[in-house]
Amino acid sequence: VFIKGLTLTENIVIAGDTSMGKTSLALQIMENMATGTGHYREFYNYDVKHADDWQAEVAAARARSRYAPQASLLICLESSQLEMASKMLLGRAGINVKAIQSGMMAKSDQKHIHDAARALGTAPFWIWDAAGITVEELCAELKNFKLQHPELAVVCVDHCGLLTARAVKDHGNETAVAGYVSSTLRNLYKQINVVGLSLWQLNREAASKGSRGQRPTRADLRSSGRIEQDASRIIMPFRPGHYKQDDETDETEAYLIIAKNRGGPINLNGIQCRWDATCTRFLSEQKDDHGNWRPRMKLFSLNPGEQQN
């Protein structure tokens, strides 16, 4: 969907119901940008005049480094630094979080944790525990941080509904506060020239719609229509198994709804992916014609043996 990737000064809103995976999705985006890794699809020229050496061109293209590590900053307003760091570490290692909490970690998991810690330890990634801060204080601290680290490229605020505003006289008016916070963050991302990930919650109507099998829309954004107006793109993670718990529901099925995409197509049905509840991550997998989960890169592979029938 995002052919040219994430552009600087963009305000990307990730909105979802409670425990839907907003933070997990934002962490994966920032982790891939900070480590210079991640899933992407390459496009090749299949012209007939290149039919003799197209395999060599593909091999050379796959050997090139497509991404460079981008400095990222996560601002935690809801969770602690330790919780976010542990979530990133265990998620990248692919380890069951409950097994770690119960002290029943397998010996084979130690190597995975070591490899994940080595990759994340060298990445330009910062986590700031900023509980109880106002949006004005956030702007001042971020501008100062940008002066100290000019390489900063990605900023994530988790989540924006916990920010307060001194400039709004009626602090009890949630709509006015949310609108002011949204516009202030949008202007801040432009001033310091970064990609902004703003996490927002949906209203209670989204939960009732989800229980009926309906997907959320932009109208379900909580508090203010200014959030939709100020956003360059709106991504809504949706998991049907979060609302319905029966034998027919696939709890691993998830969708990333593109409710707004300035300059690009939208996808209100959602991009299918797989939810791994053990390590709380979205996996780039898709169901094939037989209903089996397969990595998306395998479904569009150039290897005939890996292609979908």
C-alpha positions in Angstrom: 0.0 0.0 0.0 2.8 2.5 0.9 4.9 2.1 -2.2 7.3 4.9 -1.3 7.4 4.0 2.4 7.0 6.5 5.2 7.7 10.2 4.4 9.1 12.7 6.8 6.7 15.2 8.4 3.8 12.7 8.0 1.3 12.3 10.9 0.4 8.6 10.8 -2.5 7.7 13.1 -2.7 4.1 14.4 -6.2 3.7 16.0 -7.9 0.7 17.5 -10.0 -0.6 20.3 -8.5 -1.6 23.7 -6.0 -4.5 23.5 -6.3 -4.6 19.7 -2.6 -4.4 19.0 -1.9 -0.6 18.4 1.3 -0.6 20.5 2.5 -3.9 19.0 2.1 -2.6 15.5 3.8 0.7 16.2 6.7 -1.1 17.9 7.2 -3.4 14.9 7.3 -0.4 12.5 9.8 1.4 14.7 11.9 -1.7 15.3 12.1 -2.4 11.6 13.1 1.2 10.8 15.7 1.3 13.7 17.3 -2.0 12.7 17.1 -1.4 8.9 15.1 -4.6 8.4 11.6 -5.6 7.6 9.4 -7.0 4.9 9.1 -5.3 1.5 8.3 -6.4 -2.0 10.7 -5.7 -4.8 9.6 -4.9 -8.4 11.5 -6.2 -11.4 11.5 -5.6 -15.1 10.2 -8.6 -16.9 10.7 -7.2 -20.4 11.5 -9.8 -23.0 14.8 -8.2 -23.9 16.0 -9.0 -20.4 14.8 -12.6 -20.4 18.3 -14.1 -20.6 19.8 -12.4 -17.5 16.7 -11.6 -15.4 17.8 -14.2 -12.7 21.1 -12.5 -12.3 19.4 -9.1 -12.0 17.1 -10.4 -9.3 20.0 -11.9 -7.4 21.9 -8.6 -7.6 18.9 -6.7 -6.5 18.3 -8.9 -3.4 22.0 -8.4 -2.4 21.6 -4.6 -2.2 20.8 -3.0 1.1 17.4 -1.3 0.6 17.1 0.3 4.0 19.4 2.1 6.4 18.7 2.2 10.2 16.6 5.2 11.2 16.9 6.8 14.6 13.6 6.3 16.5 12.1 7.6 19.7 9.2 5.9 21.6 7.3 8.1 24.1 5.5 6.0 26.7 2.5 7.6 28.4 0.7 4.4 29.3 3.4 1.7 29.9 6.8 1.8 31.5 10.2 1.7 29.8 10.9 -1.8 31.1 7.6 -3.1 29.8 8.1 -1.7 26.3 11.7 -2.9 26.1 10.8 -6.4 27.3 7.9 -6.5 24.7 10.3 -5.6 21.9 12.9 -8.0 23.0 10.6 -11.0 23.4 8.6 -10.2 20.3 11.7 -10.0 18.1 13.0 -13.3 19.6 9.6 -14.9 19.0 9.3 -16.2 22.6 6.2 -16.9 24.5 5.7 -14.0 27.0 3.8 -16.1 29.4 6.5 -18.7 29.5 9.0 -16.1 30.5 6.8 -14.7 33.2 6.3 -18.1 34.7 10.0 -18.9 34.6 9.6 -21.9 32.3 11.9 -20.6 29.5 13.5 -23.3 27.4 17.3 -23.4 26.9 16.9 -22.9 23.2 15.2 -19.6 23.8 18.4 -18.1 25.3 20.1 -18.0 22.0 17.0 -16.2 20.4 17.0 -13.7 23.2 20.8 -13.1 22.8 20.4 -12.5 19.0 17.5 -10.2 19.5 19.3 -8.2 22.2 22.4 -7.9 20.0 20.3 -6.5 17.1 18.3 -4.1 19.3 21.3 -3.1 21.4 23.1 -1.6 18.4 20.0 0.1 16.9 19.5 3.9 17.3 16.4 3.5 19.5 15.3 5.5 22.6 12.4 4.9 25.0 11.2 7.8 27.1 8.8 7.3 30.0 6.8 10.5 30.0 3.8 9.8 32.2 1.7 12.8 33.2 3.2 15.2 30.7 1.4 18.0 28.9 1.5 18.4 25.1 3.4 21.7 25.5 6.1 20.1 27.6 6.3 17.3 25.1 6.9 19.7 22.3 9.6 21.5 24.2 11.4 18.3 25.2 11.2 16.9 21.6 12.7 20.0 20.1 15.5 19.9 22.5 16.0 16.2 21.8 16.1 16.9 18.1 18.9 19.5 18.5 20.9 16.9 20.5 20.2 14.1 18.0 19.7 15.6 14.5 19.5 12.1 13.0 16.1 11.5 14.7 13.6 10.4 12.0 10.7 8.6 13.8 8.7 9.6 16.8 5.9 7.5 18.3 3.5 8.8 21.0 1.7 6.0 22.9 -1.0 7.0 23.4 -2.2 10.6 22.6 -5.4 10.4 24.6 -3.3 10.6 27.9 -1.8 14.0 26.9 -3.2 17.1 28.7 -3.2 20.6 27.4 -2.6 23.8 29.3 -3.8 26.0 26.5 -7.3 24.6 26.6 -9.2 26.5 29.2 -12.0 23.9 29.6 -9.9 20.9 30.6 -13.1 18.8 31.0 -14.0 19.2 27.3 -12.4 16.0 25.9 -13.2 17.0 22.3 -11.4 20.3 22.6 -8.3 18.8 24.3 -8.1 16.0 21.7 -8.4 18.4 18.8 -5.7 20.7 20.2 -3.3 17.8 20.9 -3.8 16.4 17.4 -3.1 19.7 15.7 -0.1 20.4 18.0 1.5 17.1 17.3 1.0 17.5 13.5 2.7 20.8 13.6 5.5 19.4 15.8 6.3 16.6 13.3 6.7 19.2 10.6 8.9 21.5 12.6 11.4 18.8 13.6 11.1 16.9 10.3 10.3 13.4 11.5 7.8 10.7 10.8 5.1 10.8 13.5 3.2 7.8 14.8 0.2 8.9 16.9 -1.7 6.2 18.7 -5.4 6.9 19.5 -8.2 4.8 20.9 -11.6 4.3 19.3 -15.0 5.0 21.0 -17.2 2.5 22.6 -19.3 2.1 19.5 -16.4 0.3 17.8 -16.6 -2.5 20.4 -20.2 -3.1 19.7 -19.6 -3.0 16.0 -16.8 -5.5 16.4 -19.0 -7.9 18.3 -21.3 -7.9 15.2 -18.4 -8.6 12.9 -18.2 -5.1 11.5 -14.9 -3.3 10.9 -14.1 0.1 12.4 -14.2 3.2 10.3 -12.9 6.8 10.6 -16.1 7.8 12.3 -15.2 5.6 15.3 -12.2 7.8 16.3 -12.7 9.0 19.8 -13.3 12.6 20.8 -12.7 14.7 17.8 -12.9 14.8 14.0 -9.7 16.9 14.1 -7.7 13.6 14.5 -8.9 12.4 11.0 -8.3 15.9 9.5 -4.7 16.2 10.8 -3.7 12.6 9.8 -1.9 11.8 6.6 -2.7 8.1 7.0 -4.9 6.2 9.3 -4.2 2.5 10.1 -6.6 0.5 12.2 -5.6 -3.0 13.3 -8.6 -5.3 13.6 -8.9 -8.8 15.0 -12.3 -10.6 14.8 -11.2 -13.1 17.4 -10.9 -10.4 19.9 -14.7 -10.1 20.1 -15.9 -13.5 19.3 -14.7 -16.6 21.2 -16.1 -19.7 19.6 -15.0 -22.8 17.7 -15.4 -21.1 14.3 -13.4 -18.0 15.0 -9.8 -18.0 13.9 -8.0 -16.1 16.7 -4.9 -15.7 14.6 -6.7 -13.8 11.8 -6.0 -10.1 11.7 -6.5 -7.2 9.3 -4.8 -3.8 8.9 -7.4 -1.4 7.7 -6.1 1.6 5.7 -8.9 4.1 6.5 -7.1 7.1 5.1 -4.1 7.3 2.8 -3.3 10.7 1.4 -2.0 10.3 -2.1 -2.6 6.6 -2.2 -5.4 3.9 -2.2 -7.4 3.0 0.9 -8.4 -0.5 2.0 -11.5 -0.6 4.2 -11.6 -4.4 4.2 -8.1 -4.6 5.5 -4.8 -6.2 4.6 -4.8 -9.7 5.9 -2.0 -10.8 8.3 -1.5 -13.3 11.1 -1.6 -12.4 14.8 0.7 -14.3 17.0 -0.7 -13.9 20.5 2.2 -15.7 22.2 4.7 -12.9 21.3 2.0 -10.2 20.5 3.1 -9.5 16.9 1.6 -9.1 13.5 3.2 -11.4 11.0 3.4 -10.8 7.2 1.5 -13.9 6.3 -1.6 -14.6 4.2 -4.0 -17.5 3.8 -3.6 -19.4 0.5 -6.4 -21.0 -1.5 -6.3 -24.0 0.9 -6.7 -21.9 4.0 -3.2 -22.3 5.3 -1.0 -19.5 6.5 2.0 -18.8 4.3 4.5 -15.9 4.3 3.4 -13.2 1.9 6.9 -13.2 0.2 6.3 -16.9 -0.6 3.0 -16.2 -2.2 4.6 -13.8 -4.6 8.0 -15.5 -4.9 9.8 -15.9 -8.2 10.6 -19.5 -7.3 8.0 -21.6 -9.1 8.0 -24.2 -6.2 7.0 -21.5 -3.7 4.3 -19.9 -5.7 0.6 -20.3 -4.9 -1.3 -22.7 -7.2 
